[in-house]
Each structure stands twice: as structure tokens, then as C-alpha cells.
Amino acid sequence: MAKVLKLEIITAEQVAYQDEVDAVIVPGIVGQLTILPHHAPLMTMIEPGELVLRKGGQETYIAVTGGYLEVLDNKVVILADAAERAEDIDIARAELAKEKAQESLRSQAPTDLDQARVEAALRRSLARLKVAERRRRRDHRPP
């Protein structure tokens, strides 16, 4: 019996991650999902947020900006709009995106479509900042 999951995280540009892991914690549309070996087949959408990969007692954090998840036969495939490892996140750029989105939300009456786009941009930037902050704390770096 398999004790690990094969994981692939794929974006339009690249295979962002490919390895065997012990567990995957995913930001699902109705809350976090933890996928362990022998999980039942599943297909669902994922929200912008923090993806946590557990392997050999270590955790890896990846910011995802939405997409789809499929679990089948101990293989997890995530088709992500974008995926960024904690060490690759430009914190200054993510902060700027967050501030810009917050300012847009405060500005005069946007249309429903504009507001949805701004809220999505805010969720993406907050996910990136959360992942970067986890890495900073793990590595005991000052802000």
C-alpha cells in the first residue's frame, strides 16, 4: 500500500512542483481540505490561499491563486492559475498589490464586476503575504 501521494502542481507556464508528499492541505472553496494517502477520488475548485505540503516532517508553503484539484489513485494534480513558493514571493510587490486593491475598494462606487476583480486581487495578495510571512517566521527572519 502506498504511504505517500504523488503531487503535481501545474500552471499555464510550468510544472511548479512535482514530488511525493505525505499530505497536502489545500484551500478549498468550502474550507481547507487535507489530502492523505488513500483519499477518495475527488475533483473540486480551489480558492486563492495557502497550500501546505508535508513531507518527512517538513512543511513547504505555496501561494496559489485558485484553480482545480483532482485526487485519484494516490495522485494529486492541482491545476493552478498561479503558484508561488514562499521563497519566490516578492513581499514588496505583494504589499503594493494589497494596498492598491484596498484603495480601489475604498474608492467611489465600483461596478459589481470591478469590485469582484478587486476583491479577487486582494485575496491573491493576502495569500502571497501569508505564505511569505510563514517562511519568514520559520526561518526566524526579522520583518
C-alpha positions as CSV (number, residue, x, y, z in Angstrom):
1,M,0.0,0.0,0.0
2,A,1.3,3.5,-0.9
3,K,2.2,5.7,2.1
4,V,2.8,8.8,0.0
5,L,1.0,10.9,-2.5
6,K,2.3,11.8,-5.9
7,L,1.8,15.5,-6.3
8,E,1.9,17.8,-9.3
9,I,1.1,21.5,-9.3
10,I,0.8,22.8,-12.8
11,T,0.3,26.4,-14.0
12,A,-0.1,27.6,-17.6
13,E,3.7,28.4,-17.6
14,Q,5.3,25.5,-15.9
15,V,5.1,22.5,-13.6
16,A,5.5,24.4,-10.4
17,Y,6.0,21.4,-8.1
18,Q,6.3,17.7,-8.7
19,D,7.3,15.2,-5.9
20,E,6.0,12.6,-3.5
21,V,4.5,14.1,-0.3
22,D,2.9,12.7,2.9
23,A,0.0,15.2,2.9
24,V,-1.4,18.2,1.1
25,I,-3.5,20.9,2.7
26,V,-5.5,22.9,0.1
27,P,-7.7,26.0,0.3
28,G,-10.9,24.5,-1.0
29,I,-14.0,26.6,-1.9
30,V,-15.8,25.5,1.3
31,G,-12.7,25.4,3.6
32,Q,-9.4,23.7,3.9
33,L,-9.0,20.1,2.6
34,T,-6.4,17.8,3.9
35,I,-5.5,15.1,1.4
36,L,-3.7,12.0,2.8
37,P,-2.7,8.7,1.1
38,H,-5.7,6.6,0.0
39,H,-8.0,9.6,-0.2
40,A,-11.3,9.0,-2.0
41,P,-11.4,10.3,-5.6
42,L,-12.2,14.0,-5.7
43,M,-12.4,16.9,-8.0
44,T,-13.0,20.4,-6.8
45,M,-12.2,24.1,-7.2
46,I,-9.6,25.7,-5.0
47,E,-9.6,29.3,-3.7
48,P,-6.7,31.7,-3.6
49,G,-4.8,30.8,-0.4
50,E,-2.0,28.9,1.2
51,L,-1.1,25.4,0.1
52,V,0.8,23.3,2.6
53,L,2.8,20.3,1.6
54,R,4.1,17.9,4.3
55,K,7.0,15.6,3.6
56,G,9.2,13.9,6.0
57,G,8.3,16.2,8.9
58,Q,8.9,19.3,6.9
59,E,6.4,21.7,5.6
60,T,6.6,23.7,2.3
61,Y,4.3,26.6,1.7
62,I,3.0,27.7,-1.7
63,A,0.6,30.5,-2.5
64,V,-2.0,29.6,-5.1
65,T,-4.4,32.0,-6.7
66,G,-7.2,29.5,-7.5
67,G,-7.7,26.6,-9.8
68,Y,-8.7,23.0,-9.7
69,L,-7.7,19.9,-7.6
70,E,-8.1,16.3,-8.7
71,V,-7.3,13.3,-6.4
72,L,-7.2,9.8,-8.0
73,D,-5.3,6.7,-7.1
74,N,-2.8,8.4,-4.7
75,K,-2.1,11.1,-7.1
76,V,-3.0,14.8,-6.6
77,V,-3.0,17.1,-9.5
78,I,-3.5,20.8,-8.9
79,L,-4.1,23.0,-12.0
80,A,-3.4,26.4,-10.5
81,D,-4.0,29.8,-12.0
82,A,-0.6,30.7,-10.4
83,A,1.6,29.0,-7.8
84,E,4.5,30.7,-6.0
85,R,6.7,29.1,-3.4
86,A,7.3,31.2,-0.2
87,E,11.0,31.9,-1.1
88,D,10.0,33.2,-4.6
89,I,7.4,35.8,-3.3
90,D,8.4,39.4,-3.7
91,I,7.0,40.8,-0.5
92,A,7.2,44.4,-1.6
93,R,5.2,43.7,-4.7
94,A,2.6,41.7,-2.8
95,E,2.2,44.6,-0.3
96,L,1.8,47.1,-3.1
97,A,-0.9,44.9,-4.7
98,K,-2.7,44.6,-1.4
99,E,-2.6,48.4,-0.9
100,K,-3.7,49.1,-4.4
101,A,-6.7,46.7,-4.0
102,Q,-7.7,48.1,-0.7
103,E,-7.6,51.6,-2.1
104,S,-9.7,50.6,-5.0
105,L,-12.3,49.1,-2.6
106,R,-12.4,52.4,-0.7
107,S,-12.8,54.5,-3.9
108,Q,-16.1,55.7,-5.3
109,A,-18.8,53.1,-6.2
110,P,-17.2,50.5,-8.5
111,T,-19.4,48.3,-10.6
112,D,-20.1,44.7,-9.4
113,L,-17.6,43.3,-11.9
114,D,-14.9,45.8,-10.8
115,Q,-15.5,45.1,-7.2
116,A,-15.3,41.3,-7.8
117,R,-12.0,41.8,-9.6
118,V,-10.5,44.0,-6.9
119,E,-11.6,41.5,-4.2
120,A,-10.0,38.7,-6.1
121,A,-6.8,40.7,-6.4
122,L,-6.9,41.4,-2.7
123,R,-7.3,37.7,-1.8
124,R,-4.4,36.8,-4.1
125,S,-2.1,39.4,-2.5
126,L,-3.1,38.3,1.0
127,A,-2.4,34.7,0.2
128,R,1.0,35.6,-1.1
129,L,1.8,37.7,2.0
130,K,0.6,34.9,4.4
131,V,2.9,32.3,2.7
132,A,5.8,34.7,2.8
133,E,5.2,35.5,6.5
134,R,5.1,31.8,7.4
135,R,8.5,31.3,5.8
136,R,9.9,34.4,7.5
137,R,8.8,33.1,10.9
138,R,10.0,29.6,10.2
139,D,13.4,31.0,9.2
140,H,13.3,33.4,12.2
141,R,14.0,36.5,10.0
142,P,13.1,40.0,11.1
143,P,10.3,41.7,9.1
